[in-house]
C-alpha cells in the first residue's frame, strides 16, 4: 500500500497567526501614522513578537528550542524548504536554518526571521513573494537581499510583510488589492516601504490584506476590504494604511481571508469583517459581549480561535474539516471552549487545520490532515486499492458520497461507513465510523446511491428510501413507486420507473430535472418527452438516459458541451446526444459525458477536465469523440475522475488524482489513461466519489482507495482529527517554546 502526500486543488486560503503583545492604553495624538510618536516607548512590552509557530495553507512550521526550524505538510512548491518537493506527515528540518527566531507560512511559501534581523524565504514565488527580485520558486531557503534589522515577519497568500527595529514596515509580492501598502497596486519582487507607517512593533498578514500594530496600541490595516475586514467603516480597498476604528490598547490581532479579530489590554475580544458570530459584513470592530480575559487570537478561513488567560482555547465558525475541535464537522455559531485542551500559550490557523502549543512545550493539532500538516506521521494517501476491513462478502454494489461509503450485500442489506455528521450512515446517530456496519431495519434493497450528506436505496418493492440531512434513519420518498433504477448526484436524483418514464427531484438551476423549467422540486416530477428508457445517470446539474433503442439523451448544464448536442446551451428537456447509436452504458462528470457502444468503443464529449473522459483532447468537444481506450464493457464517472472496464478485465482510469482516487499507485494527474493498480481479475461494480473510489471484485469483496479523511475507505486511521491530538512538530522543552 503506497503512502503519498500531495496538495489539494482549488483556491486555498492563507491565514495569519495572531501576535500576542502586552500593550499600554496610549492614544494616538493624530489620525495619520506619520505624524504620531515614532518611538517604541516603555508603554509596550513585547512578549511574543517572535512567533515560533505558524500554519500555512496546507503546511506547518515550528521553531524548536535549539533554534532549528521543523516543518510538515504539503511541499508541492518547495514550501517545506527541504531541497525537494516531497510532502510529508512526519516532521523534517528546514535545510540550513539555525538561529531562527520567528516564522510565517503563506499559501505555499515560508518566511523565517533569524538572529541578527535577517529574513529568509523559500517556496512558491509566482508573485515575487520571496522578495529576491525574481519569480523563481525554490525549495531551499535564501536570504532576502538588502534587508536587515527586522523584528517581525508575516505572510499572506502571495505577499510578505516585515517590521524593522526602526518602526518601519516593508512588503513585497502580490499587490492587486494594495496589500503592500505602497500606494499602488503594482506587484513587487523586492521589498518596498509601506507608506506613512512608523512606530510599528509587529505585522500580521491575511489572505490579501495586512495589519500593523503600533507601539501606542493602535492597529492599522490596508489591502482587500470587500467584507469590511480593514475595520475602517468602509468596504473600499486601500493601498495605504488606514486606522482600524475605535480600537486602542490592542495587544493581539489576526486577520484571515475575510474576518479579523483583536484583543485589547482589558482582555475584551473584538471582531469585524465576515465574522458570522457578530453579523454579516461588519465594517467596524464590534465587541463579543460577555467574553473577557482573552489574550490571543487567530483568524482562520471560515473559523476563529481565541486563547483565554486561563489557557483554554475558544473556537467558532465553519467546522467542515473539524477546525473547531469539538468532535464534529459542524458549524459552531458562538465561541465555546475546545474540549480537553488547557495550558495553551499560542495558536496558529491554516486553511482548515489548527496548531496549539501548551506551556509544557507540547504541540497539539486538529482539523484537516490532508497533506500531513498535523505532523503526526499518519498515512495520508492510499493510492492503490486495498480490501475494506470488516465488510461482508458477496457484495453486489457500492456507492461513494463525499466522505462516506455504502455497499449492497447479496442478502439485500446495506452497510455504511465514514463521515456521519448529517446522519448519512443511517444508524440514527451523528457518530462517524471507519468500518462498515449494517444500516438497521433495511432489507430487500436492489440499488444504492450516495451524495454529500445523504444516502439513497431502491427496494425490491419499487420504493425509494433516503437518509441524511433531515433524518438519520431511512425514510421513504412519498409518491414514488414502481422504480427499477436510481441515480443520484449532489444536486438532484433520477428514478426510472417500470413503464420506461424518468422522474426527477432536487435542484434545477440548469434545467437538469428535465421538466421544462428551472424550478427546483422536493417531490419527483416527470421528465418530459422521454420514454422507453433503459438506463439513467446523473452528474451535478446534469442528467443522462439511454433508451431501449440504443440512443443517448441528456439535459441540464451544457456550458462545456457536456450534453453532446453540438451546442453549449443548457437544455431544460432531454436532447439526443448526436452521432451515437447502440449505446450500452452512459455516465458523466462535472464537465463531460461518456458512453460505451455495443462494439466496445468508448466515446466522450464536453470538457475533458484532467482527461477524466480519456479523450486526450486539450479542448472542449461539443460532439462525441473517441476515447483513447477501447474494448470496453462499462464506464463510471465521478465529478473529475472517470473509469472504464474492459473486456480483458482491466480497469482504465483518467482524470484528477490529487488523493490517489485513480488507484494507479500515484497521485499524478497523468494526461493519458492508466490501469488500476493491483486488481487484475476485473471488477463487477465501481463507484467514484470526489476523492475516493470503491470496487467490487468477482469474489464479492470490496476494495477502496483514495481519500481517507473520515474513514471512508474502511481501513487505516482517518486522517482528519476532530479533537486535539499530540503532534511531533515540537519537542518538549520543559518551559514551553515561547
Secondary structure, 3 states (H helix, E strand, C coil): CCCCCCCCCCCCCCCCECEECEECCCCCCCCCHHHCCCCCCCCEECCCCCCCEEECCCEEEEECCCCCEEEEECCCCCCCCCCCCCCEEEEEECCCCCCEEEEEECCCEEEEEECCCCEEEEECCCCCCCCCCCCCCEEEEEECCCCCCEEEEEECCCEEEEEECCCCEEEEECCCCCCCCCCCCCCEEEEEECCCCCCEEEEEECCCEEEEEECCCCEEEEECCCCCCCCCCCCCCEEEEEECCCCCCEEEEEECCCEEEEEECCCCEEEEECCCCCCCCEEEEEECCCCCCEEEEEECCCEEEEEECCCCEEEEECCCCCCCCCCCCCCEEEEEECCCCCCEEEEEECCCEEEEEECCCCEEEEECCCCCCCCCCCCCCEEEEEECCCCCCCEEEEEECCCEEEEEECCCCEEEEECCCCCCCCCCCCCCEEEEEECCCCCCEEEEEECCCCEEEEECCCCEEEEECCEEEEEECCCCCCEEEEEECCCEEEEEECCCCEEEEECCCCCCCCCCCCCCEEEEEECCCCCCEEEEEEECCEEEEEECCCCEEEEECCCCCCCCCCCCCCEEEEEECCCCCCEEEEEECCCEEEEEECCCCEEEEECCHHHCCCCCCCCCEEEEEECCCCCEEEEEECCCEEEEEECCCCEEEEECCCCCCCCCCCCCCCCCCEECCCCCCCEEEEEECCCEEEEEECCCCEEEEECCCCCCCCCCCCCCEEEEEEECCCCCCCCCCC
